[in-house]
């Protein structure tokens, strides 16, 4: 299986979610199933069906996170030496040449992406356009509204 790039912070978030699912959610749903079974006829027991559905979701998510962590390539942006180029983990300050305005984004893994926090997925159109660029370069992004241009102002590895 291919390695999945993830920042140190992203790996910690996945580990924390996994711990929560194993230590809080899993025992809670097991208890809910036991209570629903105690009520009798399972064929018409909505609480039982709901608890079993939730258990299935939790077990699936646990397996998904375990798979991601086992294939994770954890990258510490502070140790990168990409000679000023935009790479995975870099924090990039860009100016929107079409509408004006300056934005700062960190290029992160798919699970870490949160545009409100300034974290964009490595697989997003803007991140793909920025990869390999240095300060002063212009990246053109194909967006639903048309082609947008961004000038790279600064690249940091923080």
PAVOVEX-808502 format. One record per residue (C-alpha): residue in three letters; residue number from 1; x, y, z. Coordinates in Angstrom, 2 decimals. Each point is the difference from the previous one (the first is absolute). Example, Ala and Ser with C-alpha at 12.3 -4.5 7.8 and 13.67 -1.06 7.14 Angstrom:
BEGIN
- residuo:num:c1:c2:c3
- ALA:1:12.30:-4.50:7.80
- SER:2:1.37:3.44:-0.66
% end
This chain:
BEGIN
- residuo:num:c1:c2:c3
- UNK:1:0.00:0.00:0.00
- UNK:2:1.18:3.54:-0.68
- UNK:3:1.28:2.16:2.79
- UNK:4:-2.28:2.83:1.07
- UNK:5:1.73:3.32:0.76
- UNK:6:-1.04:1.49:3.32
- UNK:7:1.45:2.72:2.20
- UNK:8:0.97:-0.69:3.61
- UNK:9:-3.06:1.92:1.16
- UNK:10:-2.25:-2.00:-2.33
- UNK:11:1.40:-3.29:1.30
- UNK:12:-0.62:1.11:3.58
- UNK:13:-3.60:0.92:-0.86
- UNK:14:-0.56:-3.43:-1.56
- UNK:15:1.52:-1.72:3.05
- UNK:16:-2.20:2.04:2.33
- UNK:17:-3.13:-0.88:-1.99
- UNK:18:0.99:-3.68:0.01
- UNK:19:0.52:0.06:3.77
- UNK:20:-3.40:1.69:0.50
- UNK:21:-1.75:-2.55:-2.21
- UNK:22:1.62:-2.94:1.79
- UNK:23:-0.30:1.24:3.58
- UNK:24:-3.27:1.97:-0.03
- UNK:25:-2.19:-0.70:-3.03
- UNK:26:0.55:-3.77:-0.29
- UNK:27:-0.82:-0.78:3.67
- UNK:28:-3.00:2.34:-0.15
- UNK:29:-1.51:-1.71:-3.02
- UNK:30:0.66:-3.47:1.46
- UNK:31:-1.94:1.06:3.10
- UNK:32:-2.84:1.37:-2.16
- UNK:33:-0.22:-3.31:-1.88
- UNK:34:-0.12:-1.94:3.28
- UNK:35:-2.81:2.23:1.31
- UNK:36:-1.96:-0.37:-3.22
- UNK:37:0.39:-3.80:0.09
- UNK:38:-1.34:-0.05:3.54
- UNK:39:-3.26:1.53:-1.25
- UNK:40:-0.94:-3.20:-1.78
- UNK:41:-1.13:-0.54:-3.62
- UNK:42:2.84:1.23:-2.20
- UNK:43:-1.98:-0.15:-3.27
- UNK:44:-2.00:3.11:0.88
- UNK:45:2.52:1.75:2.23
- UNK:46:0.99:3.37:-1.52
- UNK:47:2.52:0.72:2.77
- UNK:48:1.80:-3.26:-0.77
- UNK:49:0.13:0.73:-3.74
- UNK:50:1.24:3.53:0.65
- UNK:51:2.71:-1.19:2.38
- UNK:52:1.13:-2.72:-2.44
- UNK:53:0.18:2.61:-2.79
- UNK:54:2.06:2.32:2.19
- UNK:55:2.29:-2.90:0.95
- UNK:56:0.54:-0.78:-3.68
- UNK:57:0.93:3.64:-0.69
- UNK:58:2.41:0.13:2.97
- UNK:59:1.73:-3.26:-0.94
- UNK:60:0.30:1.18:-3.61
- UNK:61:1.51:3.31:1.06
- UNK:62:2.45:-1.75:2.35
- UNK:63:1.14:-2.26:-2.86
- UNK:64:0.31:3.01:-2.33
- UNK:65:2.13:1.99:2.46
- UNK:66:2.18:-3.02:0.80
- UNK:67:0.59:-0.48:-3.73
- UNK:68:0.89:3.65:-0.51
- UNK:69:2.39:0.03:2.94
- UNK:70:1.70:-3.21:-1.12
- UNK:71:0.59:1.52:-3.45
- UNK:72:0.76:3.52:1.22
- UNK:73:3.14:1.79:-1.09
- UNK:74:0.27:2.51:2.84
- UNK:75:1.63:3.24:-1.10
- UNK:76:1.27:2.71:2.34
- UNK:77:-0.14:3.28:-1.95
- UNK:78:2.66:1.54:2.28
- UNK:79:2.60:-2.49:-1.24
- UNK:80:-0.66:0.58:-3.69
- UNK:81:2.72:1.55:-2.13
- UNK:82:-1.78:0.54:-3.30
- UNK:83:2.00:3.12:-0.90
- UNK:84:-3.03:2.28:0.15
- UNK:85:-2.25:-2.20:-2.14
- UNK:86:-3.62:-0.80:0.81
- UNK:87:-0.13:-3.60:1.20
- UNK:88:-2.22:-2.12:2.22
- UNK:89:-0.07:1.55:3.48
- UNK:90:1.12:3.45:-1.13
- UNK:91:-1.88:3.11:1.04
- UNK:92:-0.52:2.22:-3.03
- UNK:93:-1.05:3.63:-0.12
- UNK:94:-1.73:0.86:-3.28
- UNK:95:-1.60:3.04:-1.56
- UNK:96:-3.14:-0.46:-2.07
- UNK:97:0.86:1.93:-3.18
- UNK:98:-3.61:-0.05:-1.21
- UNK:99:-1.84:1.31:3.06
- UNK:100:2.85:1.32:2.14
- UNK:101:0.53:-1.11:3.55
- UNK:102:2.68:-2.07:1.64
- UNK:103:-0.56:-3.47:1.47
- UNK:104:2.22:-2.44:1.84
- UNK:105:-0.40:-3.73:-0.45
- UNK:106:1.78:-3.05:1.32
- UNK:107:0.07:-2.94:-2.41
- UNK:108:-1.09:-3.08:1.98
- UNK:109:-1.45:-3.50:-0.46
- UNK:110:-3.61:-0.63:-0.95
- UNK:111:-1.09:-0.81:3.58
- UNK:112:1.55:3.19:1.38
- UNK:113:-1.49:2.44:-2.49
- UNK:114:-2.04:2.81:1.56
- UNK:115:-0.32:3.12:-2.10
- UNK:116:-1.21:2.03:2.98
- UNK:117:3.32:-0.74:1.72
- UNK:118:1.98:0.75:-3.16
- UNK:119:0.83:-3.66:-0.66
- UNK:120:-0.52:-1.24:-3.55
- UNK:121:0.18:-3.56:-1.24
- UNK:122:2.98:-1.07:-2.09
- UNK:123:-2.54:-1.29:-2.53
- UNK:124:-1.87:3.31:-0.32
- UNK:125:0.37:1.95:-3.26
- UNK:126:1.72:2.96:1.67
- UNK:127:2.53:-2.19:1.85
- UNK:128:0.81:-1.92:-3.18
- UNK:129:0.56:3.29:-1.82
- UNK:130:2.26:1.31:2.79
- UNK:131:2.23:-3.10:0.31
- UNK:132:3.50:0.80:-1.24
- UNK:133:-0.51:3.76:-0.12
- UNK:134:2.27:2.50:1.78
- UNK:135:-0.59:3.58:1.17
- UNK:136:-0.71:2.19:-3.02
- UNK:137:-1.51:-2.80:-2.12
- UNK:138:-3.59:0.15:-1.21
- UNK:139:-2.21:-3.05:0.32
- UNK:140:-3.05:-0.39:-2.20
- UNK:141:-2.85:-1.99:1.48
- UNK:142:-2.91:-1.40:-1.97
- UNK:143:-3.02:0.76:2.16
- UNK:144:-3.73:-0.43:-0.69
- UNK:145:-0.21:3.75:-0.61
- UNK:146:2.90:-0.09:-2.49
- UNK:147:3.76:0.32:0.15
- UNK:148:1.29:1.84:3.08
- UNK:149:3.52:1.32:0.46
- UNK:150:1.91:0.05:3.27
- UNK:151:3.43:1.49:0.58
- UNK:152:2.15:-1.77:2.57
- UNK:153:1.21:2.65:2.48
- UNK:154:1.71:-2.18:2.59
- UNK:155:0.68:-3.66:0.77
- UNK:156:0.75:-1.14:3.55
- UNK:157:0.59:-3.36:1.61
- UNK:158:-1.57:0.40:3.45
% end
